[in-house]
Amino acid sequence: MIGGPIPNERQQVLDQLSASIDQFFASGGKPKELPGPSFEPRPTRPIAADALAEDDDPPKPGSRAEINLVRDLAKAHTFTEAVEASGIERARLLQLSKAHLITFLVSSTERRARTAAKMKRQDQRAAHCEQIKTLAGTGITRNQVAQKLGISYGHLVRLIDDHGIDFPLRGKLK
């Protein structure tokens, strides 16, 4: 077999396919036309009885009734609860609350997370201030201190100004 012609498998399959097609037509077979794809809409889901709102129609977007509904919801609900209760989209509810200065209740979980984040930021600022005070007298520049602490130069300047740290803008001129 070395040096002999390599059989073309694709050509063999095509020859076999064309032979079976010829045999089908020779035996009296006729081609059938299959139907193409057709559109069928999805079946509608049944609506649960408790999913329907008690009111006949929700307030129109931008109407006084919609704004009053949002104000009433804000008195007793968090933002997420108000979205679920009203059926108004999150983006629309956020837009209305910002435009009309409406604030929602804050859930205890959110409050704890915000308080923890605030405490972490305060601790981090205090640690940065201590590090800035120790590095201020060593003769390195403000930019080098900011890079060493991993904060921006603007944040460093804010910390220096807010906490009254003595860190000259430039070193002593010679």
C-alpha positions in Angstrom: 0.0 0.0 0.0 2.9 2.3 0.3 2.9 4.6 -2.6 -0.5 3.5 -3.7 -3.4 5.9 -4.3 -5.2 7.0 -1.1 -9.0 6.3 -1.4 -11.2 9.4 -1.2 -13.8 8.6 1.4 -15.9 11.6 0.6 -16.1 10.6 -3.1 -17.0 7.0 -2.1 -19.9 8.3 0.1 -21.1 10.6 -2.7 -21.1 7.7 -5.2 -23.0 5.5 -2.8 -25.6 8.3 -2.2 -26.1 9.0 -5.9 -26.4 5.2 -6.6 -29.2 4.9 -3.9 -31.0 8.0 -5.4 -30.9 6.4 -8.9 -32.2 3.1 -7.5 -35.0 5.0 -5.7 -36.2 6.7 -8.9 -35.7 3.5 -11.0 -38.1 1.6 -8.7 -40.8 4.2 -9.3 -40.2 6.5 -6.3 -41.4 10.0 -6.4 -40.1 13.0 -4.5 -42.3 14.5 -1.7 -42.4 18.1 -0.9 -42.2 18.6 2.9 -44.0 21.6 4.4 -41.9 24.5 5.5 -41.8 26.0 9.0 -45.0 27.8 10.1 -45.6 30.3 12.8 -47.6 29.1 15.8 -47.9 31.6 18.7 -47.0 30.4 22.2 -50.0 29.3 24.3 -51.0 31.9 26.8 -50.5 31.2 30.5 -53.5 31.3 32.7 -53.4 34.3 35.1 -53.7 33.4 38.8 -56.6 35.0 40.6 -54.4 36.6 43.2 -52.1 38.1 40.6 -54.8 40.6 39.4 -54.7 44.0 41.1 -57.8 45.0 43.0 -58.0 48.3 41.1 -59.4 48.2 37.6 -56.4 49.9 35.9 -53.1 51.1 37.2 -52.5 54.8 37.3 -51.2 56.3 34.1 -47.4 57.1 34.0 -46.7 60.6 35.0 -50.2 61.2 36.5 -50.9 62.7 39.9 -52.4 59.3 40.9 -49.1 57.5 40.2 -47.1 60.0 42.2 -49.5 59.7 45.1 -49.3 55.9 44.9 -45.5 56.1 45.1 -45.7 58.5 48.1 -48.1 56.2 49.9 -45.9 53.2 49.2 -42.8 55.0 50.5 -44.4 55.5 53.9 -44.6 51.8 54.7 -42.4 49.9 52.2 -38.7 49.6 51.2 -37.9 50.3 47.6 -37.9 46.6 46.6 -41.2 46.0 48.4 -42.7 49.0 46.6 -41.6 47.7 43.2 -43.3 44.4 44.0 -46.4 45.9 45.4 -47.0 48.6 42.8 -46.1 46.7 39.6 -44.1 49.8 38.5 -40.8 49.1 36.9 -37.7 49.7 39.0 -36.3 52.3 36.7 -39.5 54.2 36.6 -40.0 54.1 40.4 -36.4 55.3 40.9 -37.0 58.1 38.4 -40.2 59.2 40.2 -38.6 59.0 43.6 -35.7 61.2 42.5 -37.8 63.7 40.6 -40.3 64.2 43.5 -37.8 63.7 46.4 -39.5 60.6 47.7 -37.5 58.4 50.2 -38.4 54.9 51.0 -37.9 53.0 54.2 -34.5 51.3 54.6 -34.6 47.6 55.5 -32.6 46.5 58.5 -30.3 44.4 56.3 -29.4 47.4 54.1 -29.0 49.6 57.2 -26.5 47.1 58.8 -24.6 46.8 55.5 -24.4 50.6 55.1 -23.3 51.0 58.7 -20.6 48.3 58.4 -19.3 49.9 55.2 -19.2 53.3 56.8 -17.3 52.0 59.8 -14.8 50.2 57.6 -14.2 53.5 55.6 -13.7 55.4 58.9 -11.2 52.8 60.1 -9.4 52.9 56.8 -9.2 56.7 56.9 -7.8 56.7 60.5 -5.2 54.1 59.5 -4.2 56.2 56.5 -3.9 59.3 58.6 -1.6 57.5 61.0 0.6 56.3 58.2 0.7 59.8 56.6 1.8 61.3 60.0 4.6 58.8 60.3 5.7 59.3 56.7 5.5 63.1 56.7 8.8 63.6 58.5 10.8 61.1 56.5 11.5 63.4 53.6 9.5 61.6 50.9 7.1 63.5 48.7 3.3 63.5 48.9 3.1 61.7 45.6 5.4 58.9 46.9 3.2 58.6 50.1 0.1 58.3 48.0 1.6 55.6 45.9 2.9 53.8 49.0 -0.5 53.8 50.6 -2.3 52.9 47.4 -4.6 56.0 47.4 -5.0 58.8 44.9 -3.1 62.1 45.4 -6.4 64.0 45.7 -7.5 61.7 48.5 -4.2 62.2 50.3 -4.6 66.0 50.1 -8.1 65.7 51.4 -6.9 63.6 54.4 -4.1 66.1 55.1 -6.5 69.1 55.0 -9.3 67.5 57.0 -7.1 66.2 59.8 -4.6 69.1 59.9 -1.6 67.0 59.2 1.6 69.0 58.8 3.0 67.8 55.5 4.6 70.5 53.4 3.7 70.7 49.7 7.4 70.8 48.8 10.6 69.8 50.6 13.0 72.4 51.7 14.4 74.4 48.8 18.1 74.6 48.7 
